[in-house]
Amino acid sequence: MPPALIERPRVAPPSDDKRWRIVEGTMRRHGYQPHALIETLHTVQETFGYIDEDAMRFVAQSLRVPLSQVYGVVTFYHFFTLKPQGEHICVVCLGTACYIKGAPQILEAIERTYGVQPGETTKDGKLSLLAARCLGACGLAPVAVFDGQVVGKLSPEDALKQIRRWENDDGR
């Protein structure tokens, strides 16, 4: 016999945006249980593109977990972001193999060319630059991820060429 759903007080979403129904659906499928935290946060991230403080408070109250726990999960996992990302995302791996084989030069070339630091988005909102501790593709070092596509054995010029392609054809 399935466990009975626990009654929960209704927590109002942060806004009347209809996308909150998607988030509520994820929580409902899991009975508003605390173990649904990561899946719920994935839904928020996929639905809105980032997880802001209002979203964290809503999820914390709805799942009955401390806000500090929600914040800890959001800031621990690389996938989650606290602010809107650019139209395109470049993640440069700074793991040991990538670092030794030239990742700092790749990062520096992007920073210099586009005036953006890791964790920032260009003023025009087109490019977000991120740095990762390790992407797990050490045999392809140095590695970066361009809009979800892993590209290895990169040079600074290769990375800039990839980003320029986004400018020229919108990367799609």
Wavefront OBJ file of the C-alpha trace (Angstrom):
o trace
v 0.000 0.000 0.000
v 1.578 3.357 -0.990
v 2.379 5.783 1.818
v -0.256 8.426 2.388
v 0.587 11.887 1.204
v 1.346 14.222 4.039
v -0.942 17.203 4.254
v 1.014 20.367 3.716
v 0.045 23.954 4.093
v -0.286 25.716 0.739
v 2.773 27.805 -0.021
v 2.172 30.474 -2.619
v 4.675 30.617 -5.486
v 6.879 33.732 -5.670
v 4.853 35.111 -8.591
v 1.828 34.327 -10.726
v 4.114 33.016 -13.484
v 2.473 29.864 -14.819
v 5.853 28.097 -14.936
v 5.617 27.600 -11.169
v 2.992 24.928 -11.938
v 5.772 22.814 -13.452
v 7.815 23.131 -10.255
v 4.785 22.341 -8.117
v 4.118 19.284 -10.262
v 7.576 17.925 -9.486
v 7.070 18.452 -5.768
v 3.574 16.943 -5.894
v 4.879 13.797 -7.643
v 7.219 13.309 -4.701
v 4.619 14.034 -2.048
v 6.300 17.315 -1.073
v 8.942 15.249 0.697
v 12.384 16.699 1.522
v 14.097 13.994 -0.556
v 12.709 15.736 -3.665
v 14.970 18.757 -3.125
v 17.526 18.141 -5.877
v 14.959 17.065 -8.448
v 12.824 20.104 -7.613
v 15.832 22.405 -7.970
v 16.608 20.824 -11.350
v 13.040 21.619 -12.394
v 13.404 25.239 -11.259
v 16.731 25.542 -13.122
v 15.328 23.987 -16.312
v 12.147 26.045 -16.151
v 13.559 29.469 -15.290
v 17.230 29.139 -16.294
v 18.509 29.918 -12.795
v 17.534 29.674 -9.130
v 17.081 32.973 -7.315
v 16.431 33.627 -3.627
v 12.647 33.712 -4.056
v 12.740 30.302 -5.733
v 14.941 28.887 -2.962
v 12.548 30.187 -0.289
v 9.537 28.713 -2.106
v 11.173 25.311 -2.473
v 12.394 25.329 1.143
v 8.935 26.159 2.511
v 7.144 23.740 0.195
v 9.433 20.798 0.996
v 9.859 21.761 4.656
v 13.648 21.980 4.559
v 15.810 24.776 5.953
v 16.633 27.567 3.512
v 20.290 27.023 4.430
v 20.069 23.452 3.120
v 18.558 24.606 -0.180
v 21.248 27.275 -0.539
v 23.932 24.711 0.286
v 22.729 22.364 -2.447
v 22.395 25.155 -5.024
v 25.900 26.477 -4.348
v 27.536 23.037 -4.089
v 26.487 21.615 -7.449
v 28.019 23.156 -10.563
v 24.829 22.688 -12.590
v 22.858 25.214 -10.540
v 23.243 28.944 -10.991
v 22.017 31.855 -8.887
v 21.668 34.360 -11.702
v 20.472 34.326 -15.293
v 22.948 32.888 -17.749
v 23.843 34.262 -21.138
v 22.392 33.044 -24.371
v 25.498 30.856 -24.769
v 27.576 29.210 -22.061
v 31.258 28.349 -22.141
v 32.666 26.250 -19.292
v 36.455 25.925 -19.168
v 37.866 23.010 -17.183
v 40.574 23.943 -14.692
v 41.289 20.409 -13.467
v 44.919 19.380 -13.146
v 45.336 17.861 -16.624
v 43.571 20.765 -18.313
v 45.432 23.324 -16.233
v 48.812 21.838 -17.134
v 47.914 21.612 -20.825
v 46.812 25.225 -21.234
v 43.371 25.921 -19.741
v 44.554 29.160 -18.063
v 45.563 30.529 -21.474
v 42.143 29.613 -22.900
v 40.399 31.353 -20.041
v 42.634 34.408 -20.354
v 41.986 34.685 -24.100
v 38.222 34.625 -23.571
v 38.452 37.096 -20.678
v 40.577 39.504 -22.733
v 38.522 39.214 -25.925
v 35.054 39.402 -24.378
v 35.714 41.385 -21.195
v 34.152 38.764 -18.965
v 35.471 36.907 -15.910
v 34.514 33.358 -14.870
v 31.086 33.441 -13.251
v 30.025 36.494 -15.249
v 27.944 37.188 -18.316
v 28.825 39.723 -20.982
v 26.921 43.012 -20.823
v 24.953 42.097 -23.936
v 23.799 38.839 -22.310
v 25.219 36.707 -25.108
v 28.021 34.815 -23.307
v 28.394 33.390 -19.823
v 31.883 32.211 -18.898
v 32.265 29.571 -16.223
v 35.205 27.654 -14.813
v 34.864 24.088 -13.532
v 37.122 22.210 -11.153
v 37.065 19.128 -13.362
v 34.863 17.965 -16.211
v 36.159 14.389 -16.176
v 37.529 14.415 -19.711
v 41.211 14.469 -18.731
v 42.332 12.460 -21.750
v 41.114 15.287 -23.987
v 42.794 18.084 -22.005
v 42.435 20.982 -22.233
v 38.651 20.809 -22.407
v 35.770 23.266 -22.514
v 32.036 22.830 -22.877
v 30.275 25.084 -25.383
v 26.488 25.061 -24.903
v 26.642 21.497 -23.601
v 29.083 20.163 -26.221
v 32.435 18.959 -24.867
v 35.381 20.005 -27.019
v 38.855 18.724 -26.232
v 42.450 19.385 -27.151
v 41.601 23.076 -27.349
v 43.893 25.981 -27.997
v 42.934 29.541 -27.078
v 42.363 30.193 -30.779
v 40.018 27.177 -31.058
v 37.964 28.433 -28.123
v 37.666 31.918 -29.590
v 36.718 30.433 -32.968
v 33.894 28.447 -31.318
v 32.547 31.566 -29.603
v 32.794 33.565 -32.847
v 30.630 30.919 -34.528
v 27.894 31.796 -32.035
v 28.210 35.422 -33.042
v 28.034 34.611 -36.749
v 25.292 32.005 -36.896
v 23.803 32.155 -33.407
v 25.366 28.725 -32.773
v 22.280 26.811 -33.764
l 1 2 3 4 5 6 7 8 9 10 11 12 13 14 15 16 17 18 19 20 21 22 23 24 25 26 27 28 29 30 31 32 33 34 35 36 37 38 39 40 41 42 43 44 45 46 47 48 49 50 51 52 53 54 55 56 57 58 59 60 61 62 63 64 65 66 67 68 69 70 71 72 73 74 75 76 77 78 79 80 81 82 83 84 85 86 87 88 89 90 91 92 93 94 95 96 97 98 99 100 101 102 103 104 105 106 107 108 109 110 111 112 113 114 115 116 117 118 119 120 121 122 123 124 125 126 127 128 129 130 131 132 133 134 135 136 137 138 139 140 141 142 143 144 145 146 147 148 149 150 151 152 153 154 155 156 157 158 159 160 161 162 163 164 165 166 167 168 169 170 171 172
